[in-house]
Amino acid sequence: MLISNPVTSSVAMSQNALESMHFKVTFTEPANVTIAERVKSLLPFLDEAYELLLEWTQFTPYSGDKIEIKYDKSFFADKPEKIIGWSGNPIHIKLYPSGNVEQDLYIYFHELSHDFTPLSLSKAWDETKSLTEGLADLGAVFLYSSLSGSLRNQSEIFADIFLGILRQYETSGSPFQVVKWLEEHPDDEHPSDRLVAGILVAIARRFGWQMFTNFFTLGKDGKGESIFGDLLSFNAKMNFFVYLLSLSTGADLTSLFRFWRFPLDADSDGDGVTDAGEIAYGLSAPDFDQDKLNDKEEINLKTNPNNRDTDNDGLEDGWEIEISTNPLEQDSDEDGVNDYDETVIFHTNPTAKDTDKDLWSDYAEISIVRWTDENIPLLLPIVRLMPLNWWLPNILFLTSLLLILIVILKRR
């Protein structure tokens, strides 16, 4: 059931009367039953959209909390600008549902996509609203295209609108600086957020929707930000956008974005190499970070192509793949001993909790070895003269040696 408290009167609308798996709806002013029924018809689509965005972006914004959609006309009464939706929890909605599901869902999908944009991306583009707004529009088109029925047709309508704006920009010959990239919703100017959406839709049609999972993952982890420094300049923010898309597709997209007149000739970090050169070098080098994994493999594995040791455990990513450990986790078998110590120092199996299958975990046995090393330092050099697999990890043998040593010390 999508309604936890069935609505029977306008009075009931002043409470949280509607609730679904991921959403609750609050009416702060009385609303009639017709409005409630219209909202109820939207909730199944919103729940499915939530699940799709969760899988698509690999990002959970609310840690299990339900998203509140708050119908509050007074919230907007004192604001001079035109506001339809407001991203965040709760999502404030000014426009009540019209009854046309296909049209009503767009504002919800757009605002919901904002919420599922990883915070690191929003922060990176905090003064470049066109990029975050374009991403939200792309999310809406993605949701329309992924849901069934007539919504798929609606997806093509919005995609064609955005691509039409892109085509207008391509044929206008306007320089890059003329576009109002810093405007959030420039209704009376060229809509740059819709232009970004057109660019992203064009890339989606060429490379597929799934490549954006890589895009969101790379952006969420901050991978690649350092290539342009601290992303303080406008050029750096825009070209970081190009860089993430290039990494996500596994292709150097600088020629395409040159055509769209992005500032790729800038040298954002002042190192003497243009941003286009930085992107091209990072993608054209088969193994940019020289960790024995090429960049395409790293994108698929979700490791960092600019860091040879993604999980910072002391083992390079390529070596981890070779020995079947997880390059994203410092302790692959979760036995309490990190992969480097198991592989390099103790020569235990980093993918098994009990290497010698003696019912004593590697962690327990290694802990005794470490205790011995700290408290009886003379013992370990003697033991190390023996073949390694005789004493490590062999708790019985090591314990016997300790008992013998204790007896000898007592006789003295």
ABEGO torsion letter per residue (X at the ends): XABABBBABAAAAABBABBBAABBBBBABBBBAAAAAAAAAAAAAAAAAAAAAAAAAGBBAAGGBBBBBBBBAAAAAABABBBABBBEOBBBBABBBAGBAAAAAAAAAAAAAAAABBAAAAAAAAABAAAAAAAAAAAAAAAAAABBEAAAAAAAAAAAAAAAAAAAAAAAGBBAAABBAABABBAABBBAAAAAAAAAAAAAAAAEAAAAAAAAAAAAAGBGAAAAEAGABAAAAAAAAAAAAAAAAGBBAAAAAAAAGBBAABBAAGAGBBAAAAAAAAAABABAAGAGBBAAAAAAAGBBAABABAAGAGBBAAAAAAAGBBAABABAAGAGBBAAAAAAAAGBBAABABAAGAGBBAAAAAAAAAAAAAABAAAAAAAAABBAAAAOBBAAAAAAAAAAAAAAAAAX
